[in-house]
């Protein structure tokens, strides 16, 4: 019984400690859009997938609107 309790306590301690050991692994994926130099970090699906169809006429960070990423598609039409 004592061994089981000790193992449970160790598991609980590891569950708390392990996420903090490596830091926040999402930090590299964060962007507050305050620096235009971060734009190259963003991937475009048409380029990654090799589609050859750039759908955005404008894409910028912190230029058109401070603190924001702006994406403006080319003009298109939908009809049935």
N, C-alpha and C positions, 0 to 999 in steps of 0.2 A: 504494500500500500504506500509506503514511504517512497519507494523507487518510482512508482507511477506518478505520485504527486510531484516529485522532483523533476521528472521528465516533462510533465505538463508545465511546470514553472519555467523550465529551460525553453520549451517551445514558445511560450508566451513572450519571454524576453527576446528571443530571436525574431519573432514576428514584429516586435516593436523596433528592434535595432536594425534589422536588415534594410528596410526602406531608407533609413537615414544615413547608412554607410556610404552609399553611392551618390548621395545628393539627389536633387530633382532632375530626373532624366528627361523631363519635358522642356527644360530651360532652352536648349538649342532650337526648339520648335516654336518658341514664343517670339512675337514681334509686336511692338507697340506702335509701329508705323510712324516713328518720329525721325527716321533716318533713311534718306533715299538710297543709301549704299546697301541696304538690305534687300532691295528688289531682286538682284541676281540669285538670292537664296531660294526664291520661289520658282517652282517648276511649272511649266505650261504643259497641259495634257496633250495638246496636239504634237508638241515636240517629243515628249517622253514616249508616246504611243506611236509616233511616226505617221500621223494622219496627214500632215502636209496642209492643214487648213487652219491658219491663224484666225481665230474668231474675234480677236480684240483689236479694235482700232487704236485704243489708248489703254495703257496700264502704267501707273506710276505710284510711287510711295512718297507721301509728304510733299508733293509738288502742286497738284491741282487743288487739293484740300489738305491743309496741315493736319498731321496726326492720323491720316487715313490712307488706305490703298484704294485707288480709283480704277475701276475696270469698265470701259465703255465698248460695247460690241459694235461691229460694223452694222450698218443699216440692213435690215432683212424684212422679209414679208412672209406672212403665213396666210394661206387661203385654202378653202375646201372646194 
